[in-house]
Amino acid sequence: MFYGYIRSERKHRDKISIGNILAGGPQKFQLLSQFFRSSFKVDSSDDNPDLVMGEDTAVIETVAFSVDKVRRVLNQIKLDKSPGLDEIPGLILKELSAELAMPLSSLFEL
């Protein structure tokens, strides 16, 4: 069902040309970007008349990140998992949970 939807949204079915050698990252990025833009169309809001964005949309104004809650979450980090995008190993976060809880709590509440 998902792939059927994707196929129906495609503008054309041309494949990426074979035999092109791309040396650098920017060339690869440009080719991928061009292919993606040519393959998929962007739905405008006019195509979705049922979608209404109004003033009654819920907004979370404040979120509380207590020092104790942050410390508990840091202590629950699984050490066998790979680091996230920040590349900080879980072992460091867990071992320094007492020291990191206060500054992280303050950062999260900004």
C-alpha positions in Angstrom: 0.0 0.0 0.0 2.8 2.4 0.9 4.8 1.6 -2.2 1.6 1.9 -4.3 1.2 5.5 -3.0 4.8 6.3 -3.7 4.5 5.0 -7.3 1.3 7.1 -7.9 3.0 10.3 -6.7 6.1 9.9 -8.9 6.2 12.3 -11.9 8.2 10.0 -14.1 10.0 6.7 -13.9 13.4 7.5 -15.4 16.3 5.8 -13.6 19.5 7.4 -12.6 21.9 7.2 -15.5 24.4 4.4 -15.3 28.1 5.1 -15.9 28.4 8.5 -14.3 31.3 8.6 -11.8 31.0 11.2 -9.1 34.1 12.0 -7.2 33.1 14.4 -4.5 30.4 14.7 -1.9 28.9 17.9 -3.5 28.4 16.2 -6.8 26.7 13.2 -5.2 24.5 15.6 -3.2 23.5 17.5 -6.3 22.6 14.4 -8.3 20.6 13.0 -5.5 18.8 16.3 -4.9 18.0 16.6 -8.6 16.7 13.1 -8.8 14.5 13.5 -5.7 13.0 16.8 -7.0 12.3 15.3 -10.4 10.7 12.1 -8.9 8.3 13.5 -6.3 5.8 16.3 -6.3 5.1 18.6 -3.4 1.5 18.7 -2.3 0.3 22.2 -1.7 -2.2 23.1 1.0 -4.8 23.7 -1.7 -4.7 20.0 -2.5 -5.8 19.2 1.1 -8.9 21.3 1.8 -9.7 19.3 4.9 -6.4 20.3 6.6 -7.1 23.4 8.7 -4.5 25.1 10.8 -6.2 27.4 13.2 -5.8 29.2 16.5 -7.3 26.2 18.4 -4.1 24.2 17.8 -2.6 23.1 21.1 0.7 24.6 22.0 2.9 23.4 24.8 4.2 26.6 26.5 6.2 25.2 29.3 7.9 21.9 29.9 9.5 21.1 33.2 12.8 19.2 33.2 13.7 18.7 36.9 17.3 17.9 37.8 16.2 14.6 39.4 14.2 13.6 36.3 17.2 14.4 34.0 19.5 12.4 36.4 17.2 9.4 36.3 17.0 9.4 32.5 20.8 9.7 32.3 21.2 6.7 34.7 18.9 4.6 32.5 21.1 4.9 29.4 22.0 1.5 28.0 25.7 1.2 27.7 25.5 -1.3 24.8 23.9 1.2 22.5 25.9 3.3 20.1 26.2 7.0 20.6 23.7 9.4 19.1 24.4 12.3 16.7 26.4 14.1 19.3 28.8 11.1 19.4 28.9 11.2 23.2 29.2 7.6 24.5 26.4 6.4 26.9 29.1 5.4 29.4 30.2 9.0 29.8 26.6 10.3 30.1 25.8 7.7 32.7 29.0 8.0 34.8 28.6 11.8 34.8 24.9 11.9 35.4 25.1 13.7 38.7 27.3 16.4 37.3 25.4 16.8 34.0 21.9 16.8 35.4 21.9 20.4 36.5 23.3 22.0 33.3 21.2 19.8 31.0 18.1 20.6 33.0 18.8 24.3 32.6 19.5 23.9 28.8 16.3 22.0 28.3 14.2 24.7 29.9 15.5 27.6 27.8 
